[in-house]
């Protein structure tokens, strides 16, 4: 049996335990158990922070679920300790049901459970808890350098100058996206404060004095092999149809290669067939999938 509890705040001991759990899980699975935006939420633990923890009979942390509000939905991600995997399904069900109860108590709404490198049994587990498959996110990779070039002019992002205009274009391009839409300047500034942030790898294209498109890249120096990611790329809807998506993808890959990296990587929704076709024509191939399972949770009527 496990002791499962909800947390709105974490004490120093619990934070240390979660840190060890994340490190142990990454070493065991070979990839980070939490997405970047959830790690940021864990670091800052603002007023909306919520999580569910599971302790075993020896008071060791056996499992953890973190919740994060984003653009009128809630993302949840689940971490099970390697030595608790023997009863993965049972513990996962309990943690996810507790997380959904938190959402219901906070007013309900749409919930996305993100699963990285999903095993086949996850589909059944998701259904048991009330989720259905909603999105397949593909990680695609290609070798660098790239032979294609672009004549589209770009410049580097300037911290303290470009935030407001970038947020405008990002939110216009991703207005209905559950994670990337609805950003604020503060959301962007949290990324600017991260050790990996490099404005030289954040390229902008302007037309008529307005930001028309951008390609924000990120270096993953701790992966094997080291990779450069096209972290976020978008075109202002007012400038669609000009080939800027392809041009900025090429500009981003050239920027990554110039930093000595030999692998380029990006994520794309499997339903976005136009983007997938573009990336395949530029030499990308699918490496693996992540899945998002969705559930619509009613507001709790309990007081």
Secondary structure, DSSP 8 states (H G I E B T S, - for coil): --EEEEESS--HHHHHHHHHHHHHHHHHHSS-SS-HHHHHHHHH--TT-EEEEEE-TTS-EEEEEEEEEETTEEEEEEEE-GGGGGGHHHHHHHHHHHHHHHHHHTT-EEEEEEEET--THHHHHHHHHT-EEEEEEEEEEEESS-S-------EE--TTTSHHHHHHHHHHHTTT-TTTSS--HHHHHHHHTSTT--GGGEEEEEETTEEEEEEEEEEETTSSS-EEEEEEEEE-GGGTTSSHHHHHHHHHHHHHHHTT--EEEEEEETT-HHHHHHHHHTT-EEEEEEEEEEEEE------
